[in-house]
Amino acid sequence: MGPTDHKATWLCPTAEDRARLLDMERRLGPMRVLTFGSLALVLLIAIPWVGWWPLPLLVVALIGFTLADRAPLGARAPEYRVAAAWLISVAVIAVGCVETGGVRSPAAPWLAIPVLALAVRFRTRGVVAGSVFGAAVVVIMAVFCHSEPARLPTPLLVAALFALMAANVGYMLTLLGSDVQHRGEATVDPLTGMLNRNALAARVNELTEQARINRQPVAVIVGDIDHFKAINDTHGHGRGDAVLSEVAYRLRRSLRAYDLAYRLGGEEFLVLLPGGDRDSARTMAEELRAAVARDSIAGLRCTMSFGVTASSDGTFDFQHLFAEADGALYAAKQGGRNRVEVATDGGPRPALAA
C-alpha cells in the first residue's frame, strides 16, 4: 500500500514501519526455510520416541507463514497477517511442549525462536508484547502441565527459558539499533536532516511497484535556491549552510507526513507526492515557494524556484519525470526566479509566480 493509504496501527504506526515489515518478510524467506527444515529434521529423528503427530503441527505453522507471505503489497494492515502467523507458531510449539512434558519438554526452548523473530519485524512495543505473551505461555505450562519428576526443578527450567528469550531479544535489539543508526547515516543528509540520494533510490523502487499495482499518479517537484552561489561567495559558506538548513526545515514543515523531501546535493531539493497530479503538485510547490520567501533566512532574503510534473498513466518512470521537472525548473529560472513552472507534454507552461 502507498503512504497516502497508510492506516496507522499499533504494530505499524507509520508507513516506514510497514515498509520495513514487508521488506523483512521478503528477506526472511531463506532463513524460514532453514528454521523449518531444522525443526523437521529434529522431529523426524524423534519419531521413535514421540511418533508422527508433531509433523502436522509443523505443517500448520508453515501454512500460516506462507499465507502471510502471500499478502499483496497493496493489502491494508498486512502486519495483522504476520502477527496471526506468529501466534500460530507459538501455539504449535506450545501444543508440542504440552504433549511431551511441558517446560521439561525438549521442545520448550523452541519458544525462543518466535520471540526472536519478533525483533526483526516490529518496533520495540511489538517485541515487548510478544515477549510477555511467550513468558505467559511458559508460566501456564509450568503451572498446569505436570509430568514425571525431573532432575532439575521446574522453577530453574522456567528461569532458563526466560533467560534464553531475553538473551535472544537483547542481542537482536542491539543489532537492529546498530543497523538503524548506520542506515540512517547512509540515507540522511547531515547538514539538513533531509533524506539523500541513497534514500531516494530505494523510495523510487517502491513507488514504481506501487504505481504498477494501484495505478495512482506520482508527482515530482524539483526546487533550487535562487542565487545560492552568490550567497556563498558574498557571505561565506557558513552563512550558506545556515540558509540550506533553514530552507530544509521550512520545506519539511510545509509538507504532509507522507510526502518525502530529499536534498539532491548543493542547493537542489526534490519532493515526491504519491497520489499527486500536476494541479495538486503545483499548489504544493507554491506553498513551498511562499514558505521560503515569507521571512528572511540568516539575515538574507532567500527565494526558490520550482519545476513540477506528474505521471498520468499509472506508471512511474522516475528518470523521465525528473527530466521533465528539471526542465520546468530551468524555465522558472529563465522566467525570473521565485516562481513555479509546470511541465506539460508540450514543455513547461507558466504557472504561479511571486
N, C-alpha and C positions, 0 to 999 in steps of 0.2 A: 504494500500500500504506500501511497505517496504521503509526504509530510502534510499536504493540505487535507488529507483524510484521516490524519492521526487522531485516534481517540485515546486519551491518557487512561492508563490502568494502573493498579497498584504495583504490578510487576514491572511494567514498562511505562513510566510516567512521561517519557519523551520519545520522539521519533528516533533519536540516536540510540536509545536503549533497545528499541525494537529492531533497528537495523543491525546492531551488534548481535542480538539474539539470533537473527536469521543467518547472519554470517557465520556464527559459531556452529549452528546446526549443520551447515554445509561442511564445515571443516571437521566436525566430529565424526563424520561418516566412517572413515578408515579406523579410527580409534574404537568406535562402537563395534565394528566387525571383529576387531582384536579382542575386545572385552567379552562379547557374547561367545566367541569361539573358545576362549579360555574357560569360561564357565561351563560351556557344553562339554568340553574335554574332561573337566573335573566330574561332572555328573555321569558321564559315560564310565569313567573309572570306578565311580561309587555304586554302579548298578548292582554288583553282588551283595552289597550291604543294604541299600535303600530301595532298590527296584527302579522301574522305569518312570514312575509317576512324576519326578521333578522335571523331566524334559518338557512335557506340555506346558508347565508353568513358564519355563524359559521362552517357549514359542509365543505365549501370550504377551510377555513383555516385549519381545521383538516386534510383534504385530503392532503394539501400541506406539512404539517409536517410529515404525515405518509409516503409520498413518499420520503422525505428527510431521514427519519429514515431507510428506506429500501435500501439505497445506499450501495452497497457491500463494505466490508472493503478494497478491492483492488482497488476501483474506484479512478480515478485521480481527484484531487481537489474537494472532497466532500463538502468543505466549501461553494462552489457556490450553491449547492442544499440547504444547510441550509440557506444561505443568501436569496435565492429566496423564500423559505417558510416564512422567516421573513418578506420580503416585502409584500407577500400576506396577512399576518396577519395584517400589518399596513393598507394596502388598505381596507381590510374588515372592520376594526374598523372605518376608515375614512368615508367610504360609509355610515355606520350606523349613524355616527355623522351628516353627511350632511343631511340625511333624517329625523333627529329628532332634528334639531336646531343648528347645527354647534358646536361652542365652548360652547354653552349653553346646549348642549345635555347631558343627564345623562351618556351617554356612553363615553364622551370626556376623563374623567380620565383613561379609559381603555388603552389609548395610552401609558401610562406609563408602561404597562405590557410588550410589546415587547422591549421597550427601556431597561428595567431592565434585560430582558432575554439576551440581547447582552453581558452584563458584565460577564456572566458565560460561554460564548462560545469563545469570541475573546479577543485579547490583546487590549491595550488602543486605538490604531488607529481605530479599528473597532467600539469600543464603542463610540468614539467621532463622527465618520462619521454617525453612526446610530442615535445618539442624535441630530445632526444637521438636519438630514432628518426628524426626528419626530417633531422637532421645526418648520421646514418649513411647514409641514402639518398643524400644528396648526395655523400658520400665514395665510396660504392660506384660511383655513376655516374662520378665523376671518375677512378677507378682503372680501371674495366673498360669504359667506353663511350668509344671513340675515334672521332674524326671528323676532317674536314679541318682543318688548322691555322687558327686564328682570329687576329685582330689582337691580342686580349687573351689573356694566358697563363691556363691552367687554374687555377692557384692563386688568381689575382686574382678570377676568376669565382666560385670556391667561397667565397672570403672575402666577396665581395659578397652572395652568397645568405645566408651566415651572418649578416651584418650586418643584412640585411633581416628575417630571422626574429627576431633578438634585439631589434631596434627595435620590431617589432610586439608581441612578448611583453612587453617592458618598458613600453611605453605602456599596454597593456591591463591589466597587473597594477596599475600605478599608478592607473588609472581605477577598477578594481574595489576596490582598497583604500580609495579615497575614498568609493566607493558604499557599501561595507560600514560604514565609520565613520559616515556620515551616516544610513544606515538604522538603525544601532544607536542613534544619538542620538534618532531619531524613535520607536523602539519600546521603549526601555529606560527605566525609572524611575530617575533619577539618584540618589535617596536610598537606595533599597533594592536596586537592581540587578536588580529583577524586571521582567518584561515588562509593558507598559502596555496601555491600551485600543486603541491603534493596532495593536499586535501581535495582540491578541485578535480583532479584526475579521477579519484575514487568516486566523487559525487556524480561526475558526468556519466560514469559507467552505470550507476544506479538509476539515474534519470532516463538514460537510454532504454533500459529494460522496463522501467515503469511506464514510459510513454508507449512502448510497444504493447503493453498489457491494457492500460486504461484509456489509451487514445486521447489523453489530455494534452493541451499545448504546454510549452515551457517558454517563458520569456527570458531574454538575456539583456542586461543593462551593463554597458561599459562606461565608466566615468574617469575623468582625468582632471587633476587640479590645474587650473589656468595659471600660466606664467610661473610655474613652480621653480624652474631653473633660475629665474631672476631672484626668487626668494633666497635660494641657497647662495647665489653669487653676491647678493647685496647684504644679506643679514647673517650669513653663515649657516653651516649645516645643523648646528644646534637648534636654531630657530626653525629650520626646515623640518627637523624631526618632530618638534613640538606641533607644527602645523599638521603633519601626517597623523600623529597620534590623536589630535583633536578632531580632525576630519573623520577618521575611522570611528571615533566614538559617536559623532553625530549621525553617521550613516547607520550604525548598528541601532542607535536609539530610534531611528525613524522606521526601521524595518519591522515586519511581523516576526513572531517567534520562529516560524518555519521557513522564512526567507534567509538564505545564507549569503554572506558577503565575503569576498576574497580580495586580498591585495596581490595583484599580479606582479608587482615589482615597481620600484620608483614611486611615481605619483599616480599610478593607474590602478583602478579598482573594478571589480566585476560583481554583479548581483544576479543570482538565478531565482526566478519566480516560478515554481512548479504550479501549473494550472493557470498561469497568467497569459493573456493575449496582448496584442500591441497596445490597445487602449488602456488597459489596467497598468501595463508596464510604463507607458508614457506618464500616467498620473503618478505612479510611484517615483519615477525619475524626477519629476517636477518637485515632489516633496523632498527628495534628497537634495536637489539643487538649492531649494529655498532654505533647507536646514543649514547648509554650509554657508550660504551668503547672508543669513539673517544677522549674525553678530560677528564682530572681529575675532580673529584667532591669533593668539600670541601677539596681540597688538597690531595685527595686519588685516587688511581687507582681503579675504580669500573667496574665490568662486570656483565652480566646477562646471564642466561641460559633459553632456551625456549623449550616448548613442543607444538606441533601443531597437529591438526586433523580437520576434517570437515565431515558434513553429506553428504550423497551421494544419498539418495533415496527420497528426497523431504520431509522427516520428520526431526524434530529437537528434539532429546532426549538429553536434556542437561546433565543429570546425567551420561549417558553413554559416551557422548563426553568429558565431563570434566575428567572422569576417564581415558580415552584414552590419552588426552593431558597431564594429570598429570603423567601418566606412561612414556610418552615420555620425559617429563621434568626430571624425575628421571634418565632416560637413558642418558640425556645430562649431568647431574651432574656426573654420573659414568664415562662418556666418557671424562672427563677432564674439564668441565665447559666452560663458554664463547662460547657456541655453540647452534645450533638449531637441534632438533630431530623431525622427522615427524612420527606420528603413522600410522601403516598400519594394515590390518586385521591380519597379522602375527606378529604384535608387532612393536616397533619403528625401523625405519631404519636410518642409518647415513645420515645426511643432511649437512648443512653448518656449518663450524667451523672456529674459528679465525685462 
